[in-house]
């Protein structure tokens, strides 16, 4: 039997201890991998959703709330702003683009966004069926909306008041689907796009006619035209009493500062589990050494060198740690894929779950290091074994 075969034979001799070491290591690694997948995908998704948006201009309130509502569509907007604010921004030479958003209704939990065709172009969303809206009460739906609702070109639907399911429907004002967008992996996949006039018309039919000068939008997405705008435009807008300009890059960084604390706690827990598995492996090897003293002495008597005994214990320890790491990586990716399938809002995880990053290699390296450290003391003791005394005692 080879030395490697002997190491595996020793591991099989104590199946319960071996299983506990592997399972504990796998759980720690799986949690670490899952949190890394979640944080990497979330950060990547948020960065891509905010790409090309330098400012979100809206009503006075929390800048973070404004960004969450206008860029990620994950919060309730703080209020509305006068429509003429859009015209003033577009007239500003420091503004390269200004896209209006009018929010307030939803369908099957997906937001109906009153906007312009330039919003779809901003996200690089191409039509996979139908055409872009051309008049009020026409709608173009994202790929996730089409998949979840089953709506196709020519179908009609009524919006629900508010941004959550279960609200009152605007049954008298039905939208007609005229186009479906191809998947982009961005937030537009979960939106229903319609002209701003559609939102005005729906709410005018319930609240009475609104004078043109009193019409409003919820917020405006702004892209700078010049580098100078980055230093001056936000400050200039914030000086106005009715408006606030929020930077998606700044607010997202603040959000990840808070969000990162929770991830750090989860990673620390994963580290504790991995550390516990290394400690358990150390204890198992130390106990096993006492049982194997006679076997190891026989090996030495038959001509095995000290380094051969060290190799046997090191190989056993590293193999167990490596098995736990490999199983943990697989479980972590499987968990991410399952979350992506079970939770519609986390659907992008289903695809991201099977993209392997450099952190898996780091996890495997750390597992090998842990296995080596766990075996150091038992291996040293095995190398110092007194062959004659051990054989005479037996």
N, C-alpha and C positions, 0 to 999 in steps of 0.2 A: 504494500500500500504506500502511496506517495504521502509526503508531508501534508499536502493540501487535502488529500482524501482523509487523512487522519484528523485534520482540523474539523472537517464537516462531520465526521463520525462522532467526534466529541460533542458537537452542537446538537446532533440528533439524540444523543444519550440522555440529555435533559430537555425534553420537548416543552414542558411547561415554562421553564425559565427562558428558554429560547423564544417561545411565542410571546411572552410578556415583554421581553426586550424589543422585539421587532414591532409589536403593536404600539407600544408606548412611543417609540421613535417615529413610527409612521403617523401617529396622531399629531405629534408636534410638528413634523415636517408638513403634513397636509394643511394644518391651520396656517402655517407660515406661507406656504405656496398660495393658498386661497386668498389670503389678505394681500399678497403681492399682485396676484392677478386682478383682484377687485380694484386696488388702488391704481395700478398701472392703466387699466382699461378706463376707469373713471376719469383719471387725469388726462388721458389721451382724448377721450370723448369730449370732455369739457373744453379742452384746448382747441379741438377741431371745430366744435360748435361756435366758439367765440372768435375763430379766425376771421380777420377782415372787419371786425366790429370794434371800433376804437372807443366809442362812447354810446351809452344808452341814455337818452334824454327823456325825462318824464316828470311826473308831479313830485312835489316835495315829499320826502319820506326817507326811508332807509335806502342807501345806494345798493346794498347787497340784495334787498328785496326787489329792487328795480332790475338788477342784472338777472336774478333768478327767474323773474317773471318774463322779461323781455328776450333773454338769450336762451335760457334753458327751459322755459315754460314749466317751472317747478314751484311757482309761488303765485300768490294773488297780487296783482299790481296795486300800487298805492293810490291810484286815482287816474283821472284823465287830464289832458292838457288841451288848450285851444288849438284848433286846426291851423290858424295863421302862424303858429310857432314853426310848423313844418316849412311853410313858404319862406319865413325869415331865415331858417337854416340853409335852405337851398340857395338863397341869394347870397350867402356868405362865401367869399372866395376861398376860405380855408376849409370848406366842407366839400369833399369829393363826391359823397353820396349820402342821401338821407332817405331811409325807408320807413314809412309809417306802419304802425301796428295798432289795430283796434280789437281789443279783447273783451270777453264778457260771456260768451256762450261756448258750448261744447256739444259733441255728439259721441255717445258711447264712451265718455271719458277722455276723448281727444279734443284738443282745443280748436275752435273755429277762429281763424285769424284774418281779420280784415286788413288787406295790404295791397301791394302792387305786384305785378309779375316779376319785378326785379328781385323780390325776395327769393323766389325759386332759383333765379339765375345766380344770386349771391351764393347759394349753397351748391351750385353746380348740378342742380336736379333737372334731369331731362325727362320728357314725357315718354312713358311706355305705352300709353293708350290715350286716345282723344286729343284734345287741344287745350291751350291755356284759356282761362276765363276771359270773357270779353265784355260782360255787362253784369249788373247786380243780380244776385241770387244764383249765380253760377259758381261752382266750386271745383277746385282741383285738390285731390286728396293724396296724402303720402302713402308709401307702400305698406307701412304697418297698419294704417287706417283701413286700407282696402282689404288687407288680409284678415284683420280682426272683425270688421263689420260685414264683409261680403259685398260691399257696394261696388258697382261697376259703372261704366259710362252710361248715362241715361237714367240712372237711378235717382230717386229723390229722397230727401230726409229732412226732418225738422230739428232745429237746434234746441238744446236744453239750456235754460237760463242758469247761468253760473258755470263754474269750472269743474264741478264734480257731478257724478252720476246721481240720478234721483231727483233732479230739479224739474220745474215745470217746463213743458215743451211749448215752443212757438208753433203750434199746429197750423196756424193760418199762413205762416211764412215758410215755405219749403224751398230748400236749395236743390239744384239739379247738378249732378256730377257730370262735368264735361271733360275731365282729364284725370289720369292717374300717373303719379310720378314714379320713376324707377328708384329702386333702393339706393341710398347714398351712405348709410351708416351714420347719418347726422340727425339732428332734432327734427328736420323738415319731414322725415319719414313718419312722424307722429302728429303731423299738423294737417288741418283742413284750411286751405287757402281760398279766399274769396275777396272780391273788391271791397274796399273800405265802405263804399256806398251800401253794400249789403247789410252791414252791421247797423248803419244809420237807419236804413229802411225798416229793419226788423224792430228796432227800438222805438222808432217814430210811430209805428203802427200800434204800439202798446202804450206809449207815453204821450202821444200827440205830436203834431208837426214841430220840428225844430228849425229855427231860422238858420240860414246858411252861415251867418256870422257866429252863431253859438255852437256850431258843430265841433266835435272834439275827436281826438285820437288818444290812445292809451299811452303810447310812447313812440320814440323815433330812434332807429338804429343809425348811427353816424359813422362814416369812414372819413378820415382826414385826407385833405388834398395836399397839404404841405407839412413838413416837419415842424414848422412854426406853430401849427394848430395844436400839437401835443402839449405845448407849453402854455398856451394862452386860451384856447377855446373853452375848456372845462371851467376854468376860473371865471371866464366872462359869463358863461351860462349860469353858473351857481350864484352869481351876483344878482340875478333876477329873482324876485320874490316868488314867482309861480313855478319855477323850473329847477331841476337838479340834473346834473350830468354825472353819470357813474361810469368808471372805467372797468370793463369786464376783466382785464388782466389783473388789476389791483384787487378787485373784490374776490376774484377766484383764488388769488394767492392768500387772502385773509381766510377764505372758507377752508382752504386746505390746511392752514395753520391749526384751525379748530378740529377739522376732520382728522388731521394727522395724529392728534393726541389719542383719539380712540383707536386708530390703527396701531399706534405704538404700544398701547396696552395689550391689544390682541397678540401682537408679535412677541411682546414680553412673556405672555402666557405660553405661547408656542415654544419660546426659548426655555421656559421652565420645564415643559414636558420633555423636550429634547435633552436637557440637562439631567432630568430624572432618569431618562432611559440610559444615558451614559453611566450614571451612578449605579443603576441597577445592573448594567452590564459588568461594571467593575466588581460589584459584590458577587455576581454569579461566577465570574472567572476566578475570583479569590477563593470562593467556596469549592469550586470545581477543582482547583489546584490541589487542595488537600485530598480529594478523592483520587486524583490522578498521580499522586507522588510515586506510587509503585510502578505505574505504567511508564512514567517519564524516566524513572531510574533504570528500568529494563531497556528503554531506548538508548540511554547513555551507555549501558553495559554492552549493547550490541553495536556500538560504534557511532551513535548519533552525537553530533557536536552541540555545544551550548547554544550556538546560534540557530540550530535546527529546532530546539525546544522553544526558543523565543519566536521563531517563525510560526510554529504551530499555534501558539496562543494569539499572536498578532493576527494571523490569518483568520482564526475563528472570530475574533472580536471585530475586525474590519468587515468580514462577510456579513455578520449580523447587523452592524450599523448600516452597511450599504443596502442590505435587503430592506431595512426599515425606511431608509431614505427613498429608495426606488418605489416602494409601496406608497409612501406618503405623497410623493410627487404625483403618482397616478390618482390617488384619492382626491388630492387637491384640485386637479384638473377636472376630474369627474364631478366633483361637487360644484365647481363653477359652471360646468355645462348643464347640470341639473337645475341650478338656480336660473340660468338663462332660459331654460325650457318652461319652468313652472311659473316664473314671474314675467308677465308681458313687458313691464317697464325695464326689466333687466335682460331683454332679448339679445342685445349685442354681446352679452357674455357667452352665449351659446357658441358663437363663432370664435371669440377671443380665447375660449377655454383651451382650445387645442393648438394655439400658437405658443410655442415654447420659447422662453426668453433665457437670458444669461443667468438669471437667478437660480434656475434649476441646477446648473453646473456648480454654482457656489454652494448650494445646499448639499450636494453630493460630496463636495470637497470637505465641507464642515463635518459631515457625517463620518468620513474617513478619518479626519483628525480626531474626532471624538472617540472613534473605535480604537485608534492608536493610543490615545491618552488613557483610556479605560484599561488597556492591556499592559501598560508600562510596568506597574508594580508587580502584578502576577508573573509577567514574563521575566522580570529581574530575579524574582524569587526562584523561578524554575531554573534559571541559568546558574544559580548558586546552590542547587540541590546537591546534597552529599549522597552520592550513589551508594557507597558501601554501608553507611548508617541506615539508609532507607531500606535496602534489601535485607539487612540483618534484622531490622525491626519487624519486617513482614514475615 
